[in-house]
Amino acid sequence: MQPQDHKQKVGIVTDSSVCLARSLVQEYDIHIIPFQLLWDGEVYLDGEDMTRPEFFQRLSQDGDPPTTAQPLPESFAEMYEKVAQEAESILSLHIPESLSTTIQVARLMAREASVPVHVMSTGTAGPGLGLVALAAARAAKAGASLRQISAVAKACSQRVGLYIVMETLKYLNRGGRIGQAAALVGTRLSIQPVLQLKEGRIHVTAVVRNRERAKERMLDEMERRVGSCAISTVIFHAIALDEAQELAQQIRQRFQCIESWTMEFTPVVGVHTGPGSLGVAFCLQDA
């Protein structure tokens, strides 16, 4: 615990839908509140009670996948008070209300915190949220104010893009977050949609005939958005490491990546994407 007169200005809090390398979480003091996974009558804390490989192995074998639940109010209360011991204020970054009611709980508990807490919807999730949280945490470490860091996070969220291909839409459909892709559920055609998370909702960017073409189309769509801009990227997957590494290499060759990470989905996101999912999140850097 830091002495009162040596507190940092702003602490960064987010939820476990964030997909960010553990080394970055530790380096930049990003505090993560876990979602709940409800599976066969048991409650698991996302990212704490089960490793990612264990989760996806069980998900691929279990015919009855888990459901997810928002973090408990007391989890927010405890985290805010923990961070308040180290920081004068808190920026709490979360997925949008269109995907979860988590932010509503965050806003409620923020009123009870002993330091000012600004709760912000990032409009993105998973590795997109991770990139926003990282930008905010870097600004916090540089000594920026709560107002300045909030502006950094907002600007970053507007420059983030996320594309994904899935082996099946059944997990997304079961979770009720399928958006425009609902029109493709139940089709008898052999298709592979390319999905985009934009402004908190799932959009169908393209529909192609096979996975290889889907990956090519994903990069084509990404190029239309990125152009020649410098970017940070997170290549993410669910039990598809070889494909993810190949995709990461293609992205580094094709785009101006100033930094790039490859990682597996967190369980709470993997519940809705299913095994075999593959994608990329990116953030355009300031000009």
Secondary structure, DSSP 8 states (H G I E B T S, - for coil): ---GGG-EEEEEEEETT----HHHHHHTTEEEE--EEEETTEEEETTTSS-HHHHHHHHHH-SS--EEE---HHHHHHHHHHHHTTEEEEEEEE--TTT-SHHHHHHHHHTT-SS-EEEEE-S--HHHHHHHHHHHHHHHHTT--HHHHHHHHHHHHHTEEEEEE-S-SHHHHHTT--GGGGGGTT--S--EEEEEEETTEEEEEEEESSHHHHHHHHHHHHHHHHTT-EEEEEEEESS-HHHHHHHHHHHHHHSEEEEEEEEE--HHHHHHH-TT-EEEEEEE---
